[in-house]
């Protein structure tokens, strides 16, 4: 059960509403530095779209660039007020689903939402909530990578969650609308201690075995 994740998500939703409603409307059309293919309003559209897609069972391609881009395109020309109303409509069921989900799944959803909250805060010049429950809650994907980072000094600061159940290592670069990811050429195997040379993260997929570096 993941009641704490659901509570943290609801609080996050309230904070995002406050930040967006307080922003100059023109600022919502600004490019978000961490997601350079998206404007601030597009990041909000993604947050709203995740909740709506999940509660309505539209999960094909979940967490992929294509899945998230459909969310943005479908809401590109809608007023921000409408997006917030839509979020209010889908979020209570989404939060109930988070509360019932295994912590590693609820944690990944919260991880993504918290990342985008701070993407928005950065773009709109509204820092804060850096010690919120959404930031502080530990969950399996991030903890697995932290353990690996501690185990291998060569990985320090170079482990990245890619979404869609993938991890990678390397220097960041920009990819589509999403946060920075490592260059594909820098991939190497990550041993989770089980001998399988893979890491369980995100929604339960696994990084395929890779040859030793």
C-alpha positions as CSV (number, residue, x, y, z in Angstrom):
1,X,0.0,0.0,0.0
2,X,1.2,3.5,-0.8
3,X,-1.0,5.9,1.1
4,X,1.9,8.3,1.7
5,X,2.6,8.5,-2.0
6,X,-1.1,9.4,-2.7
7,X,-1.1,12.1,0.0
8,X,2.2,13.5,-1.3
9,X,0.8,13.6,-4.9
10,X,-2.4,15.4,-3.8
11,X,-0.3,18.0,-2.0
12,X,2.0,18.3,-5.1
13,X,-1.1,18.9,-7.2
14,X,-2.2,21.8,-5.0
15,X,1.3,23.4,-5.1
16,X,1.4,23.1,-8.9
17,X,-2.0,24.8,-9.1
18,X,-0.8,27.6,-6.9
19,X,2.3,28.2,-9.0
20,X,0.5,28.1,-12.3
21,X,-2.4,30.3,-11.2
22,X,0.1,32.9,-9.8
23,X,2.2,33.0,-13.0
24,X,2.0,35.7,-15.6
25,X,0.0,34.1,-18.4
26,X,2.8,34.9,-20.9
27,X,5.3,33.0,-18.8
28,X,3.3,29.8,-19.3
29,X,4.3,29.9,-23.0
30,X,8.0,30.0,-22.0
31,X,10.2,27.0,-22.9
32,X,11.0,24.9,-19.9
33,X,14.9,24.5,-19.7
34,X,14.8,20.9,-18.4
35,X,12.3,19.9,-21.1
36,X,13.2,22.1,-24.1
37,X,10.6,20.7,-26.5
38,X,7.9,21.7,-24.0
39,X,6.5,25.0,-22.8
40,X,5.4,25.4,-19.2
41,X,1.8,24.8,-20.2
42,X,2.9,21.6,-21.9
43,X,4.4,20.3,-18.7
44,X,1.1,20.9,-17.0
45,X,-0.7,19.1,-19.9
46,X,1.6,16.1,-19.4
47,X,0.8,16.0,-15.6
48,X,-2.9,16.2,-16.3
49,X,-2.6,13.7,-19.2
50,X,-0.8,11.1,-17.0
51,X,-3.6,11.1,-14.5
52,X,-6.4,11.0,-17.2
53,X,-4.7,8.3,-19.2
54,X,-4.1,6.0,-16.2
55,X,-7.6,6.3,-14.7
56,X,-9.1,5.6,-18.2
57,X,-6.8,2.7,-18.9
58,X,-4.9,4.3,-21.8
59,X,-1.6,2.5,-21.0
60,X,-0.3,1.4,-24.3
61,X,3.2,2.8,-24.6
62,X,3.1,4.1,-21.0
63,X,5.9,6.5,-20.2
64,X,7.3,6.5,-23.7
65,X,7.9,9.8,-25.6
66,X,4.9,9.0,-27.9
67,X,2.6,8.4,-25.0
68,X,3.5,11.6,-23.3
69,X,3.4,13.7,-26.5
70,X,-0.1,12.6,-27.2
71,X,-1.1,14.1,-23.8
72,X,0.6,17.4,-24.7
73,X,-0.8,17.6,-28.3
74,X,-4.4,16.9,-27.1
75,X,-4.2,19.8,-24.7
76,X,-2.0,22.2,-26.6
77,X,-4.6,24.9,-27.3
78,X,-6.7,24.5,-24.1
79,X,-6.8,27.2,-21.5
80,X,-4.8,26.5,-18.3
81,X,-7.9,26.8,-16.2
82,X,-9.5,24.0,-18.2
83,X,-6.5,21.8,-17.6
84,X,-6.7,22.3,-13.9
85,X,-10.4,21.4,-13.9
86,X,-9.6,18.3,-15.8
87,X,-6.9,17.4,-13.3
88,X,-9.3,17.9,-10.4
89,X,-11.7,15.5,-12.1
90,X,-9.2,12.6,-12.7
91,X,-6.8,13.0,-9.8
92,X,-9.0,11.7,-6.9
93,X,-9.3,8.3,-8.7
94,X,-5.6,8.4,-9.7
95,X,-4.6,9.1,-6.1
96,X,-6.8,6.1,-4.9
97,X,-4.9,4.0,-7.5
98,X,-1.6,5.2,-6.1
99,X,-2.7,4.4,-2.6
100,X,-3.4,0.8,-3.7
101,X,-0.3,0.3,-5.8
102,X,2.9,-1.3,-4.8
103,X,5.4,1.4,-3.5
104,X,7.8,1.0,-6.4
105,X,5.0,1.8,-8.9
106,X,3.5,4.6,-6.9
107,X,7.0,5.9,-6.3
108,X,7.8,6.1,-9.9
109,X,4.6,8.1,-10.6
110,X,5.4,10.4,-7.8
111,X,9.0,10.7,-8.9
112,X,7.9,11.9,-12.4
113,X,5.4,14.3,-11.0
114,X,7.8,15.8,-8.5
115,X,10.4,16.2,-11.2
116,X,7.9,18.2,-13.4
117,X,6.8,20.3,-10.4
118,X,10.3,21.6,-10.2
119,X,10.7,21.9,-13.9
120,X,7.7,24.2,-13.8
121,X,9.0,26.1,-10.8
122,X,12.3,26.7,-12.5
123,X,10.7,27.9,-15.7
124,X,8.2,30.2,-13.9
125,X,10.7,31.6,-11.4
126,X,8.9,30.1,-8.4
127,X,11.4,28.0,-6.4
128,X,10.2,26.1,-3.3
129,X,8.9,22.8,-1.9
130,X,12.4,21.3,-2.1
131,X,11.8,19.5,1.1
132,X,8.2,18.3,0.3
133,X,7.1,14.8,0.9
134,X,7.1,14.2,-2.9
135,X,10.9,15.0,-2.9
136,X,11.8,13.3,0.3
137,X,9.8,10.0,-0.1
138,X,12.1,7.1,-0.9
139,X,11.0,4.5,-3.4
140,X,12.5,1.4,-5.0
141,X,13.7,2.8,-8.3
142,X,15.7,5.7,-6.9
143,X,17.0,3.7,-4.0
144,X,18.2,0.9,-6.3
145,X,20.2,3.4,-8.4
146,X,21.5,5.1,-5.2
147,X,22.8,1.8,-3.9
148,X,24.5,1.2,-7.3
149,X,26.0,4.7,-7.3
150,X,27.4,4.1,-3.8
151,X,28.8,0.7,-4.8
152,X,30.7,1.9,-7.9
153,X,32.5,5.3,-7.6
154,X,32.8,5.5,-11.3
155,X,29.0,6.0,-11.5
156,X,28.8,8.9,-9.1
157,X,26.5,11.6,-10.5
158,X,26.1,9.7,-13.8
159,X,23.1,7.4,-13.2
160,X,19.9,8.4,-14.7
161,X,16.3,7.2,-14.8
162,X,15.0,7.3,-18.4
163,X,11.4,6.5,-17.7
164,X,9.5,3.5,-19.2
165,X,11.5,1.2,-16.9
166,X,15.0,2.0,-18.1
167,X,18.2,3.1,-16.4
168,X,21.4,4.2,-18.0
169,X,24.7,5.8,-17.2
170,X,26.5,8.7,-18.8
171,X,26.7,12.4,-19.4
172,X,23.3,14.1,-19.8
173,X,21.9,15.4,-23.1
174,X,18.6,16.6,-24.3
175,X,16.0,14.2,-25.7
176,X,12.6,15.2,-27.0
177,X,10.5,17.0,-24.4
178,X,12.0,15.1,-21.5
179,X,14.6,15.7,-18.9
180,X,18.3,15.1,-19.7
181,X,19.4,11.5,-20.4
182,X,22.8,9.9,-21.0
183,X,24.2,9.4,-24.5
184,X,23.3,5.8,-25.7
185,X,26.9,5.1,-26.5
186,X,27.8,5.4,-22.8
187,X,25.7,2.4,-21.7
188,X,27.2,-0.2,-19.5
189,X,25.9,-3.1,-17.4
190,X,24.6,-2.5,-13.9
191,X,24.7,-5.4,-11.5
192,X,21.9,-5.4,-8.9
193,X,23.8,-8.0,-6.8
194,X,21.7,-10.9,-7.9
195,X,23.9,-12.0,-10.8
196,X,21.3,-11.0,-13.3
197,X,23.2,-7.8,-14.3
198,X,19.9,-5.9,-14.5
199,X,18.1,-3.4,-12.3
200,X,14.4,-3.5,-11.4
201,X,13.0,0.1,-11.6
202,X,10.0,2.0,-12.6
203,X,6.9,0.1,-13.6
204,X,8.5,-3.3,-13.4
205,X,10.4,-3.6,-16.6
206,X,14.1,-4.5,-16.6
207,X,17.2,-3.1,-18.3
208,X,18.2,-6.0,-20.6
209,X,21.6,-7.7,-19.9
210,X,24.5,-5.8,-21.4
211,X,28.1,-6.9,-22.0
212,X,30.6,-6.1,-19.3
213,X,32.3,-2.7,-19.8
